[in-house]
Amino acid sequence: MMRLARAGSRVFVCVLLEALACGEKPAYTDLRGSFSSQAPPSWRVLENQGGAQRVSFIGPSSGPGAFSTSLGVYFEPGGNDLAALRAYARRQALGGGESSPLIPRPWKGGRAYQFSLSREERLAHGPALERRREAFVLIPVRSGFYVLVHSAPAGTFARAQPEFGALADSFHTVN
């Protein structure tokens, strides 16, 4: 299946091409080595943009709403109990819009939590507003919790749900 032939970027390219040729989605490992997950093929990757952000995949690369969707991974250090997760969800809801309650979901023999938001946001270019939907999955770990976020215009949100599901299902932490 996937094998490493040489060190460096050549290895990454070879592994990526081999994975794509076999119909597999390429694996992503963050720069700190603290998690891995499936990466949506042909999406742009933004790493270490500051703050809690670890990686964002921006896409899809074609079709309606090309590059208007973000699948992000963030890390919130500190508390990992239900009170810390509820506080995070409340902070996200302060931006306005409609929010669903924080609910538990099974995750790899343990428990994760999810909630969603729908709100108006100003477009990057111009004064127009756009309705965006966001889905959050909070995964508690020993030193805090990871936040997986799917953010997209409301009209194209469903299009990337399979990629977000694959990101969440394949997410594996080291800490």
C-alpha positions as CSV (number, residue, x, y, z in Angstrom):
1,M,0.0,0.0,0.0
2,M,1.8,3.2,1.1
3,R,5.5,2.8,1.6
4,L,8.3,5.2,2.2
5,A,11.1,5.2,-0.3
6,R,13.2,8.3,0.6
7,A,13.3,11.1,3.2
8,G,12.0,14.6,2.7
9,S,9.4,16.1,0.4
10,R,9.9,13.5,-2.3
11,V,8.5,10.9,0.2
12,F,5.4,13.0,0.9
13,V,4.8,13.5,-2.9
14,C,5.2,9.8,-3.6
15,V,3.0,8.7,-0.7
16,L,0.4,11.3,-1.6
17,L,0.3,10.2,-5.3
18,E,0.2,6.6,-4.3
19,A,-2.7,7.2,-1.9
20,L,-4.6,9.1,-4.6
21,A,-4.0,6.4,-7.2
22,C,-5.3,3.8,-4.8
23,G,-8.4,5.8,-4.1
24,E,-7.4,6.6,-0.5
25,K,-7.7,10.0,1.0
26,P,-4.2,11.2,2.1
27,A,-3.4,11.3,5.7
28,Y,-2.4,14.6,7.4
29,T,-0.2,14.8,10.5
30,D,0.1,18.2,12.1
31,L,3.5,19.9,12.3
32,R,3.7,19.3,16.1
33,G,2.9,15.6,15.7
34,S,0.0,15.9,18.1
35,F,-2.7,14.5,15.8
36,S,-3.4,13.0,12.4
37,S,-6.5,12.7,10.2
38,Q,-7.7,12.3,6.7
39,A,-7.1,15.3,4.5
40,P,-9.6,16.3,1.8
41,P,-7.8,15.8,-1.5
42,S,-7.1,19.0,-3.5
43,W,-8.1,21.3,-0.7
44,R,-5.6,24.1,0.4
45,V,-3.9,23.6,3.7
46,L,-3.2,26.5,6.1
47,E,-1.1,25.6,9.1
48,N,-0.2,27.4,12.4
49,Q,-2.0,30.7,11.6
50,G,-1.8,31.7,15.2
51,G,-3.8,31.3,18.4
52,A,-5.5,27.9,18.8
53,Q,-5.5,27.1,15.1
54,R,-3.5,24.0,14.1
55,V,-4.7,23.4,10.5
56,S,-7.5,24.5,8.2
57,F,-8.4,22.8,5.0
58,I,-10.0,25.3,2.5
59,G,-12.0,24.0,-0.4
60,P,-13.5,22.4,-2.4
61,S,-11.3,23.4,-5.3
62,S,-14.1,23.5,-7.9
63,G,-17.9,23.8,-8.2
64,P,-20.3,26.2,-6.5
65,G,-18.7,28.0,-3.6
66,A,-15.2,26.9,-4.5
67,F,-12.8,27.6,-1.6
68,S,-15.6,29.0,0.6
69,T,-15.6,26.1,3.0
70,S,-13.2,25.6,5.9
71,L,-12.6,22.4,7.9
72,G,-10.4,23.5,10.8
73,V,-8.7,21.9,13.8
74,Y,-8.0,24.0,16.9
75,F,-6.6,23.1,20.3
76,E,-7.8,24.7,23.5
77,P,-5.4,24.0,26.3
78,G,-6.4,23.7,30.0
79,G,-9.8,22.3,31.1
80,N,-11.2,19.2,29.4
81,D,-14.3,18.7,31.5
82,L,-17.9,19.4,30.5
83,A,-17.8,22.8,32.1
84,A,-14.9,23.9,29.9
85,L,-16.6,22.5,26.8
86,R,-19.9,24.3,27.7
87,A,-18.0,27.6,28.2
88,Y,-16.4,27.2,24.8
89,A,-19.8,26.6,23.1
90,R,-21.2,29.7,24.9
91,R,-18.3,31.9,23.7
92,Q,-18.9,30.8,20.1
93,A,-22.6,31.6,20.4
94,L,-21.9,35.2,21.6
95,G,-21.3,36.1,18.0
96,G,-25.0,36.0,17.4
97,G,-27.2,33.7,15.3
98,E,-28.9,30.5,16.2
99,S,-27.1,27.8,18.2
100,S,-27.9,24.2,19.0
101,P,-27.3,22.7,22.4
102,L,-24.0,21.0,23.2
103,I,-24.7,17.2,23.0
104,P,-22.6,14.2,23.6
105,R,-21.7,11.8,20.7
106,P,-19.8,8.5,20.8
107,W,-16.2,8.8,19.6
108,K,-13.7,6.0,19.4
109,G,-14.8,4.2,22.5
110,G,-15.1,7.5,24.4
111,R,-17.2,10.6,24.2
112,A,-17.0,13.8,22.1
113,Y,-19.5,16.7,22.0
114,Q,-21.0,18.6,19.2
115,F,-23.1,21.7,18.5
116,S,-23.8,23.9,15.5
117,L,-24.3,27.6,14.7
118,S,-26.0,29.5,11.9
119,R,-25.2,33.2,11.7
120,E,-24.8,36.2,9.4
121,E,-21.2,37.2,8.7
122,R,-19.7,40.0,6.6
123,L,-18.1,38.9,3.4
124,A,-14.3,39.5,3.2
125,H,-14.8,41.9,0.2
126,G,-17.5,44.4,0.6
127,P,-20.4,45.2,2.9
128,A,-22.6,42.3,2.0
129,L,-23.6,39.7,4.6
130,E,-23.7,36.0,4.1
131,R,-25.5,33.3,6.1
132,R,-22.9,30.7,7.3
133,R,-23.4,27.4,9.1
134,E,-20.8,25.9,11.4
135,A,-20.6,22.5,13.0
136,F,-18.3,21.9,15.9
137,V,-17.0,18.6,17.4
138,L,-15.2,19.0,20.7
139,I,-12.8,16.1,21.6
140,P,-11.5,16.2,25.2
141,V,-7.9,15.0,25.8
142,R,-5.6,15.0,28.8
143,S,-4.3,18.5,28.3
144,G,-7.4,20.3,27.0
145,F,-9.6,19.7,24.0
146,Y,-9.5,19.7,20.2
147,V,-12.1,21.6,18.2
148,L,-13.0,20.4,14.8
149,V,-15.0,23.0,12.8
150,H,-16.9,22.9,9.5
151,S,-17.7,26.4,8.4
152,A,-19.4,27.1,5.0
153,P,-22.0,29.3,3.3
154,A,-25.5,27.9,4.2
155,G,-26.2,27.0,0.6
156,T,-23.2,24.8,0.2
157,F,-22.7,23.5,3.7
158,A,-24.0,20.0,3.0
159,R,-21.6,19.6,0.1
160,A,-18.6,19.2,2.5
161,Q,-20.3,17.1,5.2
162,P,-18.7,13.9,4.0
163,E,-15.3,15.4,4.2
164,F,-16.0,16.8,7.7
165,G,-17.3,13.4,8.8
166,A,-14.1,11.7,7.4
167,L,-12.0,14.3,9.3
168,A,-13.8,13.6,12.6
169,D,-13.9,9.8,12.1
170,S,-10.2,9.6,11.2
171,F,-9.0,12.1,13.8
172,H,-6.4,10.5,16.1
173,T,-4.6,12.3,18.9
174,V,-1.2,11.7,20.4
175,N,-1.7,13.5,23.7
